[in-house]
Amino acid sequence: MKRKPIVVEKTMTPLEKARAVRRAAKDAGEVIERKNPVEKLRAKPKSLRLAVNAKCYDCAHFQKKEITLCPAKGCPLWAVRPYQGKKYKNEE
């Protein structure tokens, strides 16, 4: 299938541009697959951020909500864990 041309305005932020591209792909009928943090790490094994995300995801039994609610404040990754809720940002 052919994609429709994407209308990109000069005032669009990079996030808005990415959303426009994703919306156009979805409208064209393309299946958009989301990867979990472990799969993302396999694609880019040298990324420290992806390694931290994957480790927290694994430790929390593959539940993003559990990472947000992580009680292990003694963990060296606790301060940099992904998916932190606003409640935890200033708690350290």
SEFIZA-3560 file (N, C-alpha, C; in Angstrom, 3 decimals):
REM SEFIZA-3560
<numar><xx>0.827</xx><yy>-1.186</yy><zz>0.000</zz><atom>N</atom></numar>
<numar><xx>0.000</xx><yy>0.000</yy><zz>0.000</zz><atom>CA</atom></numar>
<numar><xx>0.870</xx><yy>1.248</yy><zz>0.000</zz><atom>C</atom></numar>
<numar><xx>0.362</xx><yy>2.246</yy><zz>-0.665</zz><atom>N</atom></numar>
<numar><xx>1.074</xx><yy>3.512</yy><zz>-0.683</zz><atom>CA</atom></numar>
<numar><xx>0.610</xx><yy>4.375</yy><zz>0.474</zz><atom>C</atom></numar>
<numar><xx>1.576</xx><yy>5.013</yy><zz>1.095</zz><atom>N</atom></numar>
<numar><xx>1.236</xx><yy>5.945</yy><zz>2.170</zz><atom>CA</atom></numar>
<numar><xx>0.840</xx><yy>7.280</yy><zz>1.580</zz><atom>C</atom></numar>
<numar><xx>-0.043</xx><yy>7.953</yy><zz>2.290</zz><atom>N</atom></numar>
<numar><xx>-0.397</xx><yy>9.308</yy><zz>1.890</zz><atom>CA</atom></numar>
<numar><xx>0.771</xx><yy>10.214</yy><zz>2.235</zz><atom>C</atom></numar>
<numar><xx>0.984</xx><yy>11.286</yy><zz>1.483</zz><atom>N</atom></numar>
<numar><xx>2.063</xx><yy>12.215</yy><zz>1.843</zz><atom>CA</atom></numar>
<numar><xx>1.789</xx><yy>12.827</yy><zz>3.226</zz><atom>C</atom></numar>
<numar><xx>2.826</xx><yy>12.935</yy><zz>3.996</zz><atom>N</atom></numar>
<numar><xx>2.701</xx><yy>13.465</yy><zz>5.344</zz><atom>CA</atom></numar>
<numar><xx>2.862</xx><yy>14.974</yy><zz>5.308</zz><atom>C</atom></numar>
<numar><xx>1.912</xx><yy>15.661</yy><zz>5.910</zz><atom>N</atom></numar>
<numar><xx>1.961</xx><yy>17.118</yy><zz>5.974</zz><atom>CA</atom></numar>
<numar><xx>2.768</xx><yy>17.497</yy><zz>7.213</zz><atom>C</atom></numar>
<numar><xx>3.926</xx><yy>18.102</yy><zz>6.981</zz><atom>N</atom></numar>
<numar><xx>4.790</xx><yy>18.521</yy><zz>8.078</zz><atom>CA</atom></numar>
<numar><xx>4.886</xx><yy>20.039</yy><zz>8.055</zz><atom>C</atom></numar>
<numar><xx>4.455</xx><yy>20.620</yy><zz>9.135</zz><atom>N</atom></numar>
<numar><xx>4.519</xx><yy>22.072</yy><zz>9.239</zz><atom>CA</atom></numar>
<numar><xx>5.823</xx><yy>22.474</yy><zz>9.909</zz><atom>C</atom></numar>
<numar><xx>6.292</xx><yy>23.655</yy><zz>9.615</zz><atom>N</atom></numar>
<numar><xx>7.541</xx><yy>24.137</yy><zz>10.201</zz><atom>CA</atom></numar>
<numar><xx>7.443</xx><yy>24.311</yy><zz>11.709</zz><atom>C</atom></numar>
<numar><xx>6.247</xx><yy>24.522</yy><zz>12.214</zz><atom>N</atom></numar>
<numar><xx>6.080</xx><yy>24.758</yy><zz>13.640</zz><atom>CA</atom></numar>
<numar><xx>5.910</xx><yy>23.464</yy><zz>14.439</zz><atom>C</atom></numar>
<numar><xx>5.920</xx><yy>22.321</yy><zz>13.757</zz><atom>N</atom></numar>
<numar><xx>5.732</xx><yy>21.047</yy><zz>14.456</zz><atom>CA</atom></numar>
<numar><xx>6.990</xx><yy>20.663</yy><zz>15.231</zz><atom>C</atom></numar>
<numar><xx>6.787</xx><yy>20.142</yy><zz>16.423</zz><atom>N</atom></numar>
<numar><xx>7.911</xx><yy>19.641</yy><zz>17.224</zz><atom>CA</atom></numar>
<numar><xx>8.298</xx><yy>18.265</yy><zz>16.691</zz><atom>C</atom></numar>
<numar><xx>9.484</xx><yy>17.763</yy><zz>17.040</zz><atom>N</atom></numar>
<numar><xx>9.869</xx><yy>16.421</yy><zz>16.597</zz><atom>CA</atom></numar>
<numar><xx>8.862</xx><yy>15.350</yy><zz>17.032</zz><atom>C</atom></numar>
<numar><xx>8.295</xx><yy>15.499</yy><zz>18.221</zz><atom>N</atom></numar>
<numar><xx>7.311</xx><yy>14.534</yy><zz>18.687</zz><atom>CA</atom></numar>
<numar><xx>6.050</xx><yy>14.571</yy><zz>17.829</zz><atom>C</atom></numar>
<numar><xx>5.615</xx><yy>15.764</yy><zz>17.466</zz><atom>N</atom></numar>
<numar><xx>4.444</xx><yy>15.896</yy><zz>16.603</zz><atom>CA</atom></numar>
<numar><xx>4.705</xx><yy>15.310</yy><zz>15.218</zz><atom>C</atom></numar>
<numar><xx>5.932</xx><yy>15.499</yy><zz>14.713</zz><atom>N</atom></numar>
<numar><xx>6.298</xx><yy>14.922</yy><zz>13.417</zz><atom>CA</atom></numar>
<numar><xx>6.271</xx><yy>13.394</yy><zz>13.485</zz><atom>C</atom></numar>
<numar><xx>6.819</xx><yy>12.838</yy><zz>14.552</zz><atom>N</atom></numar>
<numar><xx>6.829</xx><yy>11.381</yy><zz>14.716</zz><atom>CA</atom></numar>
<numar><xx>5.408</xx><yy>10.837</yy><zz>14.818</zz><atom>C</atom></numar>
<numar><xx>4.560</xx><yy>11.555</yy><zz>15.529</zz><atom>N</atom></numar>
<numar><xx>3.163</xx><yy>11.128</yy><zz>15.643</zz><atom>CA</atom></numar>
<numar><xx>2.455</xx><yy>11.180</yy><zz>14.299</zz><atom>C</atom></numar>
<numar><xx>2.771</xx><yy>12.180</yy><zz>13.488</zz><atom>N</atom></numar>
<numar><xx>2.168</xx><yy>12.295</yy><zz>12.158</zz><atom>CA</atom></numar>
<numar><xx>2.599</xx><yy>11.128</yy><zz>11.275</zz><atom>C</atom></numar>
<numar><xx>3.866</xx><yy>10.755</yy><zz>11.348</zz><atom>N</atom></numar>
<numar><xx>4.377</xx><yy>9.626</yy><zz>10.563</zz><atom>CA</atom></numar>
<numar><xx>3.691</xx><yy>8.335</yy><zz>11.012</zz><atom>C</atom></numar>
<numar><xx>3.588</xx><yy>8.150</yy><zz>12.319</zz><atom>N</atom></numar>
<numar><xx>2.952</xx><yy>6.945</yy><zz>12.868</zz><atom>CA</atom></numar>
<numar><xx>1.467</xx><yy>6.888</yy><zz>12.490</zz><atom>C</atom></numar>
<numar><xx>0.795</xx><yy>8.022</yy><zz>12.555</zz><atom>N</atom></numar>
<numar><xx>-0.618</xx><yy>8.086</yy><zz>12.185</zz><atom>CA</atom></numar>
<numar><xx>-0.798</xx><yy>7.734</yy><zz>10.709</zz><atom>C</atom></numar>
<numar><xx>0.107</xx><yy>8.248</yy><zz>9.846</zz><atom>N</atom></numar>
<numar><xx>0.017</xx><yy>7.958</yy><zz>8.417</zz><atom>CA</atom></numar>
<numar><xx>0.226</xx><yy>6.466</yy><zz>8.152</zz><atom>C</atom></numar>
<numar><xx>1.160</xx><yy>5.857</yy><zz>8.879</zz><atom>N</atom></numar>
<numar><xx>1.394</xx><yy>4.421</yy><zz>8.718</zz><atom>CA</atom></numar>
<numar><xx>0.168</xx><yy>3.625</yy><zz>9.157</zz><atom>C</atom></numar>
<numar><xx>-0.430</xx><yy>4.039</yy><zz>10.258</zz><atom>N</atom></numar>
<numar><xx>-1.627</xx><yy>3.354</yy><zz>10.755</zz><atom>CA</atom></numar>
<numar><xx>-2.788</xx><yy>3.513</yy><zz>9.780</zz><atom>C</atom></numar>
<numar><xx>-2.946</xx><yy>4.721</yy><zz>9.238</zz><atom>N</atom></numar>
<numar><xx>-4.013</xx><yy>4.979</yy><zz>8.270</zz><atom>CA</atom></numar>
<numar><xx>-3.821</xx><yy>4.176</yy><zz>6.991</zz><atom>C</atom></numar>
<numar><xx>-2.565</xx><yy>3.884</yy><zz>6.651</zz><atom>N</atom></numar>
<numar><xx>-2.266</xx><yy>3.110</yy><zz>5.447</zz><atom>CA</atom></numar>
<numar><xx>-2.476</xx><yy>1.611</yy><zz>5.671</zz><atom>C</atom></numar>
<numar><xx>-2.801</xx><yy>1.236</yy><zz>6.911</zz><atom>N</atom></numar>
<numar><xx>-3.075</xx><yy>-0.162</yy><zz>7.201</zz><atom>CA</atom></numar>
<numar><xx>-1.868</xx><yy>-0.958</yy><zz>7.654</zz><atom>C</atom></numar>
<numar><xx>-0.761</xx><yy>-0.295</yy><zz>7.902</zz><atom>N</atom></numar>
<numar><xx>0.430</xx><yy>-1.002</yy><zz>8.368</zz><atom>CA</atom></numar>
<numar><xx>0.246</xx><yy>-1.420</yy><zz>9.824</zz><atom>C</atom></numar>
<numar><xx>0.742</xx><yy>-2.600</yy><zz>10.145</zz><atom>N</atom></numar>
<numar><xx>0.677</xx><yy>-3.083</yy><zz>11.517</zz><atom>CA</atom></numar>
<numar><xx>1.864</xx><yy>-2.504</yy><zz>12.268</zz><atom>C</atom></numar>
<numar><xx>1.582</xx><yy>-1.810</yy><zz>13.359</zz><atom>N</atom></numar>
<numar><xx>2.639</xx><yy>-1.185</yy><zz>14.148</zz><atom>CA</atom></numar>
<numar><xx>2.877</xx><yy>-2.050</yy><zz>15.371</zz><atom>C</atom></numar>
<numar><xx>4.078</xx><yy>-2.605</yy><zz>15.451</zz><atom>N</atom></numar>
<numar><xx>4.411</xx><yy>-3.515</yy><zz>16.541</zz><atom>CA</atom></numar>
<numar><xx>5.193</xx><yy>-2.778</yy><zz>17.617</zz><atom>C</atom></numar>
<numar><xx>4.784</xx><yy>-2.943</yy><zz>18.853</zz><atom>N</atom></numar>
<numar><xx>5.501</xx><yy>-2.342</yy><zz>19.974</zz><atom>CA</atom></numar>
<numar><xx>6.416</xx><yy>-3.395</yy><zz>20.579</zz><atom>C</atom></numar>
<numar><xx>7.628</xx><yy>-2.986</yy><zz>20.894</zz><atom>N</atom></numar>
<numar><xx>8.580</xx><yy>-3.895</yy><zz>21.517</zz><atom>CA</atom></numar>
<numar><xx>8.651</xx><yy>-3.608</yy><zz>23.010</zz><atom>C</atom></numar>
<numar><xx>8.878</xx><yy>-4.654</yy><zz>23.786</zz><atom>N</atom></numar>
<numar><xx>9.074</xx><yy>-4.441</yy><zz>25.208</zz><atom>CA</atom></numar>
<numar><xx>10.535</xx><yy>-4.047</yy><zz>25.436</zz><atom>C</atom></numar>
<numar><xx>10.905</xx><yy>-3.585</yy><zz>26.632</zz><atom>N</atom></numar>
<numar><xx>12.276</xx><yy>-3.116</yy><zz>26.873</zz><atom>CA</atom></numar>
<numar><xx>13.365</xx><yy>-4.159</yy><zz>26.611</zz><atom>C</atom></numar>
<numar><xx>13.078</xx><yy>-5.421</yy><zz>26.843</zz><atom>N</atom></numar>
<numar><xx>14.080</xx><yy>-6.465</yy><zz>26.599</zz><atom>CA</atom></numar>
<numar><xx>14.330</xx><yy>-6.606</yy><zz>25.096</zz><atom>C</atom></numar>
<numar><xx>13.283</xx><yy>-6.577</yy><zz>24.301</zz><atom>N</atom></numar>
<numar><xx>13.434</xx><yy>-6.660</yy><zz>22.843</zz><atom>CA</atom></numar>
<numar><xx>14.174</xx><yy>-5.444</yy><zz>22.297</zz><atom>C</atom></numar>
<numar><xx>13.905</xx><yy>-4.261</yy><zz>22.861</zz><atom>N</atom></numar>
<numar><xx>14.610</xx><yy>-3.054</yy><zz>22.434</zz><atom>CA</atom></numar>
<numar><xx>16.098</xx><yy>-3.156</yy><zz>22.742</zz><atom>C</atom></numar>
<numar><xx>16.436</xx><yy>-3.742</yy><zz>23.904</zz><atom>N</atom></numar>
<numar><xx>17.844</xx><yy>-3.905</yy><zz>24.281</zz><atom>CA</atom></numar>
<numar><xx>18.554</xx><yy>-4.856</yy><zz>23.327</zz><atom>C</atom></numar>
<numar><xx>17.861</xx><yy>-5.903</yy><zz>22.903</zz><atom>N</atom></numar>
<numar><xx>18.468</xx><yy>-6.845</yy><zz>21.958</zz><atom>CA</atom></numar>
<numar><xx>18.817</xx><yy>-6.157</yy><zz>20.638</zz><atom>C</atom></numar>
<numar><xx>18.022</xx><yy>-5.167</yy><zz>20.257</zz><atom>N</atom></numar>
<numar><xx>18.277</xx><yy>-4.437</yy><zz>19.011</zz><atom>CA</atom></numar>
<numar><xx>19.462</xx><yy>-3.478</yy><zz>19.148</zz><atom>C</atom></numar>
<numar><xx>19.657</xx><yy>-2.906</yy><zz>20.361</zz><atom>N</atom></numar>
<numar><xx>20.756</xx><yy>-1.968</yy><zz>20.613</zz><atom>CA</atom></numar>
<numar><xx>21.452</xx><yy>-2.359</yy><zz>21.913</zz><atom>C</atom></numar>
<numar><xx>22.297</xx><yy>-3.397</yy><zz>21.893</zz><atom>N</atom></numar>
<numar><xx>22.884</xx><yy>-3.906</yy><zz>23.136</zz><atom>CA</atom></numar>
<numar><xx>23.877</xx><yy>-2.966</yy><zz>23.829</zz><atom>C</atom></numar>
<numar><xx>24.319</xx><yy>-1.911</yy><zz>23.192</zz><atom>N</atom></numar>
<numar><xx>25.286</xx><yy>-1.006</yy><zz>23.820</zz><atom>CA</atom></numar>
<numar><xx>24.635</xx><yy>0.186</yy><zz>24.518</zz><atom>C</atom></numar>
<numar><xx>23.329</xx><yy>0.255</yy><zz>24.513</zz><atom>N</atom></numar>
<numar><xx>22.625</xx><yy>1.381</yy><zz>25.117</zz><atom>CA</atom></numar>
<numar><xx>22.459</xx><yy>1.174</yy><zz>26.623</zz><atom>C</atom></numar>
<numar><xx>23.034</xx><yy>2.067</yy><zz>27.402</zz><atom>N</atom></numar>
<numar><xx>22.922</xx><yy>1.992</yy><zz>28.853</zz><atom>CA</atom></numar>
<numar><xx>21.483</xx><yy>2.224</yy><zz>29.303</zz><atom>C</atom></numar>
<numar><xx>20.801</xx><yy>3.205</yy><zz>28.714</zz><atom>N</atom></numar>
<numar><xx>19.404</xx><yy>3.493</yy><zz>29.083</zz><atom>CA</atom></numar>
<numar><xx>18.530</xx><yy>2.278</yy><zz>28.832</zz><atom>C</atom></numar>
<numar><xx>18.701</xx><yy>1.618</yy><zz>27.680</zz><atom>N</atom></numar>
<numar><xx>17.900</xx><yy>0.444</yy><zz>27.378</zz><atom>CA</atom></numar>
<numar><xx>18.237</xx><yy>-0.712</yy><zz>28.316</zz><atom>C</atom></numar>
<numar><xx>19.492</xx><yy>-0.806</yy><zz>28.742</zz><atom>N</atom></numar>
<numar><xx>19.892</xx><yy>-1.847</yy><zz>29.693</zz><atom>CA</atom></numar>
<numar><xx>19.209</xx><yy>-1.643</yy><zz>31.044</zz><atom>C</atom></numar>
<numar><xx>19.162</xx><yy>-0.409</yy><zz>31.519</zz><atom>N</atom></numar>
<numar><xx>18.487</xx><yy>-0.096</yy><zz>32.782</zz><atom>CA</atom></numar>
<numar><xx>16.999</xx><yy>-0.392</yy><zz>32.658</zz><atom>C</atom></numar>
<numar><xx>16.390</xx><yy>0.039</yy><zz>31.571</zz><atom>N</atom></numar>
<numar><xx>14.963</xx><yy>-0.211</yy><zz>31.352</zz><atom>CA</atom></numar>
<numar><xx>14.665</xx><yy>-1.714</yy><zz>31.346</zz><atom>C</atom></numar>
<numar><xx>15.491</xx><yy>-2.482</yy><zz>30.639</zz><atom>N</atom></numar>
<numar><xx>15.267</xx><yy>-3.922</yy><zz>30.540</zz><atom>CA</atom></numar>
<numar><xx>15.460</xx><yy>-4.609</yy><zz>31.889</zz><atom>C</atom></numar>
<numar><xx>16.462</xx><yy>-4.194</yy><zz>32.653</zz><atom>N</atom></numar>
<numar><xx>16.703</xx><yy>-4.801</yy><zz>33.962</zz><atom>CA</atom></numar>
<numar><xx>15.535</xx><yy>-4.535</yy><zz>34.905</zz><atom>C</atom></numar>
<numar><xx>15.046</xx><yy>-3.301</yy><zz>34.944</zz><atom>N</atom></numar>
<numar><xx>13.898</xx><yy>-2.972</yy><zz>35.790</zz><atom>CA</atom></numar>
<numar><xx>12.656</xx><yy>-3.731</yy><zz>35.332</zz><atom>C</atom></numar>
<numar><xx>12.464</xx><yy>-3.845</yy><zz>34.049</zz><atom>N</atom></numar>
<numar><xx>11.316</xx><yy>-4.559</yy><zz>33.487</zz><atom>CA</atom></numar>
<numar><xx>11.363</xx><yy>-6.034</yy><zz>33.893</zz><atom>C</atom></numar>
<numar><xx>12.564</xx><yy>-6.618</yy><zz>33.836</zz><atom>N</atom></numar>
<numar><xx>12.755</xx><yy>-8.010</yy><zz>34.227</zz><atom>CA</atom></numar>
<numar><xx>12.526</xx><yy>-8.185</yy><zz>35.728</zz><atom>C</atom></numar>
<numar><xx>13.085</xx><yy>-7.306</yy><zz>36.525</zz><atom>N</atom></numar>
<numar><xx>12.972</xx><yy>-7.386</yy><zz>37.985</zz><atom>CA</atom></numar>
<numar><xx>11.521</xx><yy>-7.237</yy><zz>38.441</zz><atom>C</atom></numar>
<numar><xx>10.745</xx><yy>-6.447</yy><zz>37.730</zz><atom>N</atom></numar>
<numar><xx>9.350</xx><yy>-6.188</yy><zz>38.089</zz><atom>CA</atom></numar>
<numar><xx>8.395</xx><yy>-7.188</yy><zz>37.428</zz><atom>C</atom></numar>
<numar><xx>8.914</xx><yy>-8.337</yy><zz>37.024</zz><atom>N</atom></numar>
<numar><xx>8.102</xx><yy>-9.399</yy><zz>36.439</zz><atom>CA</atom></numar>
<numar><xx>7.334</xx><yy>-8.929</yy><zz>35.200</zz><atom>C</atom></numar>
<numar><xx>8.023</xx><yy>-8.113</yy><zz>34.386</zz><atom>N</atom></numar>
<numar><xx>7.506</xx><yy>-7.673</yy><zz>33.087</zz><atom>CA</atom></numar>
<numar><xx>6.209</xx><yy>-6.850</yy><zz>33.195</zz><atom>C</atom></numar>
<numar><xx>6.113</xx><yy>-6.059</yy><zz>34.259</zz><atom>N</atom></numar>
<numar><xx>4.960</xx><yy>-5.190</yy><zz>34.480</zz><atom>CA</atom></numar>
<numar><xx>5.440</xx><yy>-3.753</yy><zz>34.653</zz><atom>C</atom></numar>
<numar><xx>5.104</xx><yy>-2.866</yy><zz>33.723</zz><atom>N</atom></numar>
<numar><xx>5.534</xx><yy>-1.469</yy><zz>33.813</zz><atom>CA</atom></numar>
<numar><xx>4.991</xx><yy>-0.797</yy><zz>35.061</zz><atom>C</atom></numar>
<numar><xx>3.787</xx><yy>-1.135</yy><zz>35.450</zz><atom>N</atom></numar>
<numar><xx>3.181</xx><yy>-0.538</yy><zz>36.638</zz><atom>CA</atom></numar>
<numar><xx>4.002</xx><yy>-0.875</yy><zz>37.891</zz><atom>C</atom></numar>
<numar><xx>4.561</xx><yy>-2.077</yy><zz>37.945</zz><atom>N</atom></numar>
<numar><xx>5.374</xx><yy>-2.492</yy><zz>39.092</zz><atom>CA</atom></numar>
<numar><xx>6.677</xx><yy>-1.704</yy><zz>39.163</zz><atom>C</atom></numar>
<numar><xx>7.199</xx><yy>-1.278</yy><zz>38.030</zz><atom>N</atom></numar>
<numar><xx>8.415</xx><yy>-0.456</yy><zz>38.031</zz><atom>CA</atom></numar>
<numar><xx>8.108</xx><yy>0.894</yy><zz>38.671</zz><atom>C</atom></numar>
<numar><xx>6.973</xx><yy>1.458</yy><zz>38.331</zz><atom>N</atom></numar>
<numar><xx>6.554</xx><yy>2.741</yy><zz>38.907</zz><atom>CA</atom></numar>
<numar><xx>6.403</xx><yy>2.635</yy><zz>40.418</zz><atom>C</atom></numar>
<numar><xx>5.891</xx><yy>1.512</yy><zz>40.881</zz><atom>N</atom></numar>
<numar><xx>5.630</xx><yy>1.313</yy><zz>42.307</zz><atom>CA</atom></numar>
<numar><xx>6.781</xx><yy>0.622</yy><zz>43.035</zz><atom>C</atom></numar>
<numar><xx>7.937</xx><yy>0.523</yy><zz>42.426</zz><atom>N</atom></numar>
<numar><xx>9.083</xx><yy>-0.218</yy><zz>42.971</zz><atom>CA</atom></numar>
<numar><xx>9.428</xx><yy>0.213</yy><zz>44.402</zz><atom>C</atom></numar>
<numar><xx>9.427</xx><yy>-0.740</yy><zz>45.351</zz><atom>N</atom></numar>
<numar><xx>9.748</xx><yy>-0.414</yy><zz>46.735</zz><atom>CA</atom></numar>
<numar><xx>11.230</xx><yy>-0.577</yy><zz>47.073</zz><atom>C</atom></numar>
<numar><xx>12.038</xx><yy>-1.070</yy><zz>46.139</zz><atom>N</atom></numar>
<numar><xx>13.446</xx><yy>-1.391</yy><zz>46.412</zz><atom>CA</atom></numar>
<numar><xx>14.321</xx><yy>-0.147</yy><zz>46.350</zz><atom>C</atom></numar>
<numar><xx>14.201</xx><yy>0.722</yy><zz>47.348</zz><atom>N</atom></numar>
<numar><xx>14.966</xx><yy>1.971</yy><zz>47.350</zz><atom>CA</atom></numar>
<numar><xx>16.456</xx><yy>1.742</yy><zz>47.534</zz><atom>C</atom></numar>
<numar><xx>16.857</xx><yy>0.564</yy><zz>47.980</zz><atom>N</atom></numar>
<numar><xx>18.268</xx><yy>0.237</yy><zz>48.125</zz><atom>CA</atom></numar>
<numar><xx>18.920</xx><yy>-0.185</yy><zz>46.817</zz><atom>C</atom></numar>
<numar><xx>18.134</xx><yy>-0.377</yy><zz>45.792</zz><atom>N</atom></numar>
<numar><xx>18.652</xx><yy>-0.789</yy><zz>44.481</zz><atom>CA</atom></numar>
<numar><xx>19.417</xx><yy>0.362</yy><zz>43.851</zz><atom>C</atom></numar>
<numar><xx>20.599</xx><yy>0.082</yy><zz>43.281</zz><atom>N</atom></numar>
<numar><xx>21.371</xx><yy>1.161</yy><zz>42.648</zz><atom>CA</atom></numar>
<numar><xx>20.666</xx><yy>1.793</yy><zz>41.444</zz><atom>C</atom></numar>
<numar><xx>19.694</xx><yy>1.112</yy><zz>40.875</zz><atom>N</atom></numar>
<numar><xx>18.975</xx><yy>1.650</yy><zz>39.710</zz><atom>CA</atom></numar>
<numar><xx>17.689</xx><yy>2.371</yy><zz>40.092</zz><atom>C</atom></numar>
<numar><xx>17.334</xx><yy>2.388</yy><zz>41.374</zz><atom>N</atom></numar>
<numar><xx>16.051</xx><yy>2.944</yy><zz>41.792</zz><atom>CA</atom></numar>
<numar><xx>15.890</xx><yy>4.397</yy><zz>41.352</zz><atom>C</atom></numar>
<numar><xx>16.910</xx><yy>5.201</yy><zz>41.500</zz><atom>N</atom></numar>
<numar><xx>16.811</xx><yy>6.634</yy><zz>41.161</zz><atom>CA</atom></numar>
<numar><xx>16.699</xx><yy>6.888</yy><zz>39.657</zz><atom>C</atom></numar>
<numar><xx>17.164</xx><yy>5.945</yy><zz>38.865</zz><atom>N</atom></numar>
<numar><xx>17.150</xx><yy>6.141</yy><zz>37.404</zz><atom>CA</atom></numar>
<numar><xx>16.193</xx><yy>5.180</yy><zz>36.702</zz><atom>C</atom></numar>
<numar><xx>15.323</xx><yy>4.524</yy><zz>37.461</zz><atom>N</atom></numar>
<numar><xx>14.415</xx><yy>3.554</yy><zz>36.868</zz><atom>CA</atom></numar>
<numar><xx>13.446</xx><yy>4.262</yy><zz>35.914</zz><atom>C</atom></numar>
<numar><xx>12.978</xx><yy>3.550</yy><zz>34.906</zz><atom>N</atom></numar>
<numar><xx>12.024</xx><yy>4.143</yy><zz>33.966</zz><atom>CA</atom></numar>
<numar><xx>10.615</xx><yy>4.161</yy><zz>34.553</zz><atom>C</atom></numar>
<numar><xx>9.738</xx><yy>4.850</yy><zz>33.883</zz><atom>N</atom></numar>
<numar><xx>8.320</xx><yy>4.885</yy><zz>34.216</zz><atom>CA</atom></numar>
<numar><xx>8.054</xx><yy>5.407</yy><zz>35.632</zz><atom>C</atom></numar>
<numar><xx>8.870</xx><yy>6.330</yy><zz>36.102</zz><atom>N</atom></numar>
<numar><xx>8.657</xx><yy>6.897</yy><zz>37.431</zz><atom>CA</atom></numar>
<numar><xx>7.414</xx><yy>7.768</yy><zz>37.412</zz><atom>C</atom></numar>
<numar><xx>6.634</xx><yy>7.623</yy><zz>38.423</zz><atom>N</atom></numar>
<numar><xx>5.459</xx><yy>8.475</yy><zz>38.546</zz><atom>CA</atom></numar>
<numar><xx>5.884</xx><yy>9.835</yy><zz>39.081</zz><atom>C</atom></numar>
<numar><xx>5.065</xx><yy>10.837</yy><zz>38.929</zz><atom>N</atom></numar>
<numar><xx>5.365</xx><yy>12.179</yy><zz>39.430</zz><atom>CA</atom></numar>
<numar><xx>5.573</xx><yy>12.153</yy><zz>40.930</zz><atom>C</atom></numar>
<numar><xx>4.891</xx><yy>11.277</yy><zz>41.609</zz><atom>N</atom></numar>
<numar><xx>4.971</xx><yy>11.156</yy><zz>43.061</zz><atom>CA</atom></numar>
<numar><xx>6.393</xx><yy>10.876</yy><zz>43.527</zz><atom>C</atom></numar>
<numar><xx>7.160</xx><yy>10.127</yy><zz>42.742</zz><atom>N</atom></numar>
<numar><xx>8.488</xx><yy>9.703</yy><zz>43.160</zz><atom>CA</atom></numar>
<numar><xx>9.611</xx><yy>10.621</yy><zz>42.712</zz><atom>C</atom></numar>
<numar><xx>9.356</xx><yy>11.567</yy><zz>41.845</zz><atom>N</atom></numar>
<numar><xx>10.415</xx><yy>12.401</yy><zz>41.274</zz><atom>CA</atom></numar>
<numar><xx>11.242</xx><yy>13.135</yy><zz>42.345</zz><atom>C</atom></numar>
<numar><xx>10.611</xx><yy>13.700</yy><zz>43.362</zz><atom>N</atom></numar>
<numar><xx>11.322</xx><yy>14.493</yy><zz>44.354</zz><atom>CA</atom></numar>
<numar><xx>11.484</xx><yy>13.776</yy><zz>45.688</zz><atom>C</atom></numar>
<numar><xx>11.217</xx><yy>12.485</yy><zz>45.726</zz><atom>N</atom></numar>
<numar><xx>11.233</xx><yy>11.742</yy><zz>46.977</zz><atom>CA</atom></numar>
<numar><xx>12.632</xx><yy>11.352</yy><zz>47.430</zz><atom>C</atom></numar>
<numar><xx>13.606</xx><yy>11.365</yy><zz>46.562</zz><atom>N</atom></numar>
<numar><xx>14.935</xx><yy>10.858</yy><zz>46.873</zz><atom>CA</atom></numar>
<numar><xx>15.637</xx><yy>11.602</yy><zz>47.941</zz><atom>C</atom></numar>
//
